[in-house]
Structure formats: structure tokens, C-alpha cells
């Protein structure tokens, strides 16, 4: 390969590479806006626990009631 061809190839590669670099788009970075997020997850659990506490007397009545057909003293 002749030195003239090598120089021509290097110049062509540099021109092509520089041309591609010049065509890259610019990226604009904007600041991220952070806002507070309010999440409530325990509402259903709280209501469920309050209902369990409210109807606890029924569970006690069922467990302390004699079995059907059992002899009473």
C-alpha cells in the first residue's frame, strides 16, 4: 500500500468520524420536580380489627355454649 493511499484513508476516516460527531443531537437536562406522596394503607385493617373487637362477644358465646345434644347438669 502506498503512503498516499494510507494518508487518504486516514483523512477520509477522520472526516467521516468528525461529520458523524457533528450530527449528534444535543440533550437538555431539566431538574426533576419532587412532590410529596401521601399513601394510606391501614384503613381496611383498622376497620377489620375494630369489627373483630366489636363482635368478640359473639365468639366467646359460641365457644362457651354447650354442644347440641349434650347433657346438662
KOLMAR-628310 format. One record per atom (N, C-alpha, C, CB): residue in three letters; z, x, y. Coordinates in pm, whole numbers, plus 50000, padded with zeros to 5 digits. Glycine has a CB too. Layout:
<atoms>
ALAZXY...
</atoms>
This chain:
<atoms>
UNK500005008449884UNK500005000050000UNK500005008950124UNK501214990449999UNK499205005550218UNK499095013750337UNK500215010650434UNK497735011650404UNK500565020250517UNK501635017850613UNK501285006650713UNK501945030550689UNK500025004850744UNK499624994350838UNK499914980650778UNK498114995650874UNK499634979250649UNK499924966350582UNK501414963650577UNK499334966250440UNK502194973650549UNK503644972050542UNK504194967850678UNK504324985150494UNK503734974350782UNK504194970850917UNK503764956650952UNK503634980851021UNK502534952950916UNK502054939450942UNK502914929050869UNK500584938050901UNK503244931750744UNK504084922350668UNK505484921150728UNK504184926850520UNK506054932150769UNK507374931650832UNK507344923850963UNK507904945750857UNK506304926051043UNK506184918651170UNK505954903751145UNK505044924351254UNK505164900451043UNK504914886351011UNK506184879550962UNK503794885050905UNK506954886650880UNK508214881050830UNK509204879050944UNK508814890250721UNK509264888551035UNK510184887451149UNK509774875951240UNK510204900751230UNK508484874251263UNK508024863351349UNK508294849851283UNK506524864851379UNK508064849151153UNK508304836651082UNK509794833351079UNK507744837550938UNK510604843351050UNK512054841251048UNK512604837451183UNK512764853550998UNK512114844051288UNK512554840751424UNK512094827051466UNK512044851051522UNK510914823151422UNK510414809851455UNK511224798951387UNK508954808651414UNK511604801351264UNK512424791451195UNK513814790651256UNK512534794951046UNK514364801751298UNK515684801651359UNK515664794251492UNK516194815951379UNK514574795251565UNK514474788551695UNK514364773451679UNK513274793851772UNK513954768751563UNK513774754351542UNK515024747451487UNK512614752051448UNK516104754551469UNK517314748351414UNK517914739051518UNK518354759051371UNK518364727351476UNK518934717751571UNK520314722251617UNK519034703751507UNK520674718251736UNK522004721351787UNK522944710151743UNK521994722851942UNK524174713851717UNK525174704251671UNK526244702951778UNK525804708651534UNK526484690651821UNK527514688251922UNK528764683251850UNK527024677952029UNK529874690151872UNK531124686551807UNK532004679551910UNK531844699151749UNK532384667251877UNK533234659551967UNK534644659151908UNK532674645251988UNK535654657951992UNK537024657351940UNK537254644551860UNK538044658252055UNK538114645651762UNK538434634351675UNK539554626351740UNK538834639051532UNK539374613251748UNK540384604551808UNK541304599651696UNK539724592551884UNK542594602451709UNK543574598651608UNK544404587251664UNK544474610751568UNK544454576151589UNK545234564651631UNK546254561451522UNK544314552351659UNK547384555851559UNK548384552651458UNK547924540951369UNK549714549251525UNK548334541351245UNK548004530751150UNK549324524951100UNK547134536251030UNK549474511951111UNK550684505151065UNK550374497950935UNK551214495251174UNK551124501450831UNK550904495450700UNK552244490250649UNK550274505550599UNK552264477850603UNK553464472150543UNK553124468050401UNK553994459950627UNK553814474150306UNK553514471450166UNK554664464550093UNK553184484250097UNK555844464550150UNK557004459750077UNK557314445050100UNK558184467750114UNK556464437350161UNK556744423250189UNK556834415250060UNK555654417250281UNK555884416649972UNK555894408949848UNK557064412949759UNK554584410649774UNK557394425549754UNK558524429949674UNK559834424649729UNK558564445149668UNK559954424249860UNK561174419349923UNK561344404449893UNK561154421850076UNK560304396749906UNK560374382349878UNK560684380049730UNK559054375349918UNK560064387849642UNK560294386449499UNK561754389449466UNK559364395749420UNK562324399649524UNK563734403049499UNK564654392149553UNK564094416549564UNK564344386749671UNK565184376149727UNK565114363549639UNK564744372749871UNK563944360449586UNK563844348949495UNK564614351449366UNK562384345749463UNK564554363549314UNK565334366849194UNK566824365249220UNK565034381149147UNK567284369849336UNK568704368349370UNK569064353549388UNK569034376149498UNK568174345849448UNK568454331749473UNK568554323949342UNK567364325749562UNK567674326949246UNK567664319549120UNK568444326549009UNK566244317249075UNK569304335949044UNK570094343248944UNK571054333848872UNK570874354649010UNK571534323348939UNK572464314048874UNK571804306948756UNK572974303848976UNK570494304548762UNK569814298048650UNK569754307248529UNK568394293948691UNK569544319948552UNK569524329448440UNK570894330248375UNK569084343348488UNK571964329848454UNK573314330148398UNK573584317448319UNK574364331848509UNK573124305948368UNK573354293348299UNK572624293248165UNK572914281448385UNK571464298748158UNK570704299148034UNK571344308447933UNK569254303448061UNK571854319747978UNK572454329247884UNK573824324747837UNK572554342947947UNK574564316947915UNK575904312547876UNK575884299047807UNK576804311947998UNK574774291847808UNK574714278847743UNK574684280647593UNK573484270847791UNK575344271547519UNK575344272547373UNK573944269547316UNK576394262847312UNK573684275147204UNK572384273147141UNK572294258647093UNK572174283047023UNK571124252547094UNK570994238747047UNK571324237646898UNK569584233347075UNK572114227846865UNK572494225546726UNK573694233646683UNK571354228546637UNK574264241246771UNK575434249346737UNK576664240346744UNK575584261646834UNK577614243146657UNK578844235146652UNK579724238746771UNK579624237346518UNK580264228346834UNK581164230646946UNK582584228946900UNK580864221247063UNK583524237246948UNK584924236246901UNK585644224246956UNK585694248546939
</atoms>
